């Protein structure tokens, strides 16, 4: 993502470039219009991501639920056997391959 004074706008609540915020170098050290354009870019991406999520839920909800369950259960099994039995991860990989090889309903 875009950065302002070395901070990622999408991941931090404050930018050191904004006058009055702690750590601001000086009032003229950052282009304020550039800062607001970056904030708008982040907002645009968040809205787009939310709309994509809505579309996925509307069109593939059952499949996503099945995939989430498969991944969650596989993750649990992998961690259970991480120190010794590595075959559980192999089983998970096979189940995942099988899931993706099935045709979409």
C-alpha positions as CSV (number, residue, x, y, z in Angstrom):
1,X,0.0,0.0,0.0
2,X,1.0,3.6,-0.2
3,X,3.2,5.0,2.5
4,X,3.4,8.4,4.2
5,X,6.6,9.2,6.1
6,X,7.3,5.4,6.3
7,X,4.0,4.3,7.8
8,X,1.3,2.3,6.0
9,X,-2.0,4.2,6.2
10,X,-4.1,1.1,6.0
11,X,-2.3,-0.4,9.0
12,X,-1.9,2.5,11.3
13,X,-4.4,5.0,12.8
14,X,-2.0,7.9,12.8
15,X,0.4,9.2,10.3
16,X,3.4,11.1,11.6
17,X,2.9,13.5,8.7
18,X,-0.3,15.0,10.0
19,X,0.5,18.3,11.8
20,X,-0.1,18.0,15.5
21,X,0.4,14.3,15.7
22,X,3.2,13.1,17.9
23,X,6.5,12.6,16.1
24,X,5.7,15.0,13.2
25,X,8.9,16.3,11.8
26,X,7.6,19.7,10.8
27,X,4.5,21.2,9.3
28,X,5.9,21.2,5.7
29,X,7.6,17.8,5.7
30,X,4.7,16.0,4.0
31,X,2.3,16.9,1.2
32,X,-1.1,17.0,2.9
33,X,-3.0,16.4,-0.3
34,X,-0.8,13.3,-0.9
35,X,-1.7,12.1,2.6
36,X,-5.5,12.4,1.9
37,X,-5.2,10.8,-1.5
38,X,-3.6,7.8,0.3
39,X,-6.3,7.7,2.9
40,X,-8.9,7.7,0.1
41,X,-7.0,4.9,-1.7
42,X,-7.1,2.8,1.4
43,X,-10.9,3.5,1.9
44,X,-11.5,2.6,-1.7
45,X,-9.7,-0.7,-1.3
46,X,-11.6,-1.5,1.9
47,X,-14.9,-0.9,0.2
48,X,-13.9,-3.0,-2.7
49,X,-12.7,-5.9,-0.4
50,X,-16.1,-5.7,1.4
51,X,-18.0,-5.9,-1.9
52,X,-15.9,-8.9,-3.0
53,X,-16.6,-10.6,0.3
54,X,-20.3,-10.0,-0.2
55,X,-20.2,-11.4,-3.7
56,X,-18.3,-14.5,-2.6
57,X,-20.8,-15.1,0.2
58,X,-23.7,-14.7,-2.1
59,X,-22.3,-17.0,-4.8
60,X,-20.1,-19.5,-3.0
61,X,-21.2,-19.4,0.7
62,X,-21.8,-23.2,1.1
63,X,-18.5,-24.0,-0.6
64,X,-16.6,-21.4,1.4
65,X,-18.1,-22.8,4.6
66,X,-17.0,-26.3,3.6
67,X,-13.6,-25.0,2.7
68,X,-13.3,-23.1,6.0
69,X,-14.2,-26.2,8.0
70,X,-11.8,-28.3,6.0
71,X,-8.9,-25.9,6.6
72,X,-9.8,-25.4,10.3
73,X,-9.9,-29.2,10.9
74,X,-6.7,-29.7,8.8
75,X,-4.9,-27.0,10.7
76,X,-5.9,-28.6,14.0
77,X,-4.6,-32.0,12.9
78,X,-1.4,-30.6,11.6
79,X,-0.6,-28.9,14.9
80,X,-1.6,-32.0,16.9
81,X,0.9,-34.1,15.0
82,X,3.5,-31.4,14.2
83,X,6.1,-32.8,16.6
84,X,5.8,-36.4,15.5
85,X,3.2,-37.6,13.1
86,X,3.5,-35.7,9.9
87,X,1.1,-37.9,8.0
88,X,-1.9,-35.9,9.2
89,X,-0.7,-32.9,7.2
90,X,-0.3,-35.2,4.2
91,X,-4.0,-36.3,4.7
92,X,-5.0,-32.7,4.9
93,X,-3.2,-31.9,1.6
94,X,-5.0,-34.8,-0.1
95,X,-8.4,-33.7,1.2
96,X,-7.7,-30.2,0.0
97,X,-6.6,-31.5,-3.4
98,X,-9.8,-33.6,-3.5
99,X,-11.9,-30.5,-2.6
100,X,-10.5,-28.4,-5.4
101,X,-10.7,-31.2,-7.9
102,X,-14.5,-31.6,-7.3
103,X,-16.6,-29.6,-9.8
104,X,-18.5,-26.6,-8.4
105,X,-22.1,-27.3,-7.7
